[in-house]
Amino acid sequence: MNFTFNTPPDIVFRSGSTRELGELVKSRFQKPILITDKGLIAAGLVDPAIKSIEAAGLNVLLFDDVAADPPAAKVKQAVNFAREHGADGVIGLGGGSSMDTAKVVAVLMNANQSLEDIYGTNTVKGKRAPLVLSPTTAGTGSEVTSISVITTEEDTKVAVVDNALYPDLAVLDPELTMGLPRHVTAATGIDAMVHAIEAYTNIHRKNPLSDALAREALKLLSSNIVVACEKPGQKDAREAMLLGAMLAGQAFANSPVGAVHGMAYPLGGIFHIPHGLSNSLMLEPVLRFNAPNADHQYAELADVVAPGAAGTNAQKCDAFISRIIEIIEATGVERRLSQLGISHNDLPRMAEDAMKGQRVLQNNPRTVTYEDALAMYTEVL
């Protein structure tokens, strides 16, 4: 069996590590740009990091204008900010959007390439600036992946995929996720579960390491997400969710995602629905669509999320899907596109847009056509 596996060289997972961030990063740069969003600033989650960095003798620049599903214009603004102020490194602190923005800034701030030049796979040239990532949600796993997803001026999601996007250091502090609102906990947690499930069913790059990570991630996430939603200050659940999201990130960074993401991208690109919620909405129809081809793998995952399941692969597959739906419903997230203002008239455009996502659709255990995409959107309208 031949495969490759990549992950960041250094990972720190420790409660309170944000308050030690300066000591952790001071050997890597002197004038970092810290990339985050205004909501985290207002919530007071960024202050300890800034104080720690300054206490370590570093001159920190702050860019707090990150937007969800990072629009190309905002990403370019952050790149220009880093260049104009002479930053020599990048810290991304926040959800997936902050970390995805930080990755691209680190790649472009000292480069001759434009943002559009690096769209696609293995297109980055030159040396990336030092990069440190720290997540504030248990969801995207972006702190351990080589992927950044950007929303173009045409409201289409495109990806930058290159090993240069792996950070030098990932700092995971469960304290940053304590008390997250229920809807954020639910959507980001389900996003992480999708990462694990889709990594496990990738038809091209599935491998023993990604499989082991995906199974452990799904075990942690599925058994703690409801507790984290209902008891937002429960320390053990928060730690398990953050660890699960990271492990799922390592899994799908090496065995990439499939049709759930392909179907979710138009929801974010066109309607600006948060990525985790988009994945949550599309998970059930895609699981049912994939079942004829992936029932043996879903049966194996049933042992993780529904250990009492027995019978044939088809029966265990049904038990797996039923359990996943139970978990989603227990979190209380929206279950219908119509709840988010999407109408029947929007579906053809969404299906057309989904077909542009062959980068991820090619990994799916069952080929998705335009008609299939339209039918799945209709199923959850």
Beta strands, then each sheet from edge to edge (+ up, - down):
strand 1: 10-13
strand 2: 32-35
strand 3: 61-63
strand 4: 89-94
strand 5: 120-121
strand 6: 131-135
strand 7: 147-151
strand 8: 157-161
strand 9: 169-172
sheet 1: 1+ 9+ 6+ 4+ 2+ 3+
sheet 2: 5+ 8+ 7-
end
